Amino acid sequence: MEKKISGESFIARSEPFFVDIAALLSNQAGVDLFRISMSQNVICYKVSEVSINLRLRLVLIPFKNGQMLGRLSWLDRRGIDHVCCYVNEVFDCLDIASGGVWKKQTNNIGSLCLKQFESLVA
């Protein structure tokens, strides 16, 4: 039986998750983020360097069966969403497997986020 996950679960766990991501980006890419508010996101950070107009955001995706996932992505200046990964309520990295089932992956979320960032600013 699928476990139902509330949006509140993501909200409660998103802050420490983003603190870790922000620290990784700062340490490895010299990028500073600051939190901003956007109504459609659980949490959103903007790159502090004005010339890099990117936002790192977490958006919830509810499913009819009660399951809820989060999509971690960079939003660029043109409004195009560049997905880093999908996460569950405990911020495990997920990928869709055959048959439409979401499976936990061994990928490091911070590394995926950094890789996507570097491809956008290259």
Protein Blocks (a to p, Z undefined) as FASTA:
>chain_A
ZZdddfklmmmmmmmmmmmmmmmmmmmnopacdddddfkbmbdcddfblklccddddddd
ddfkopacdddddddfkopacdfbdcdfkopacdddehhiacddfbdfklmmmmmmmmmm
ZZ
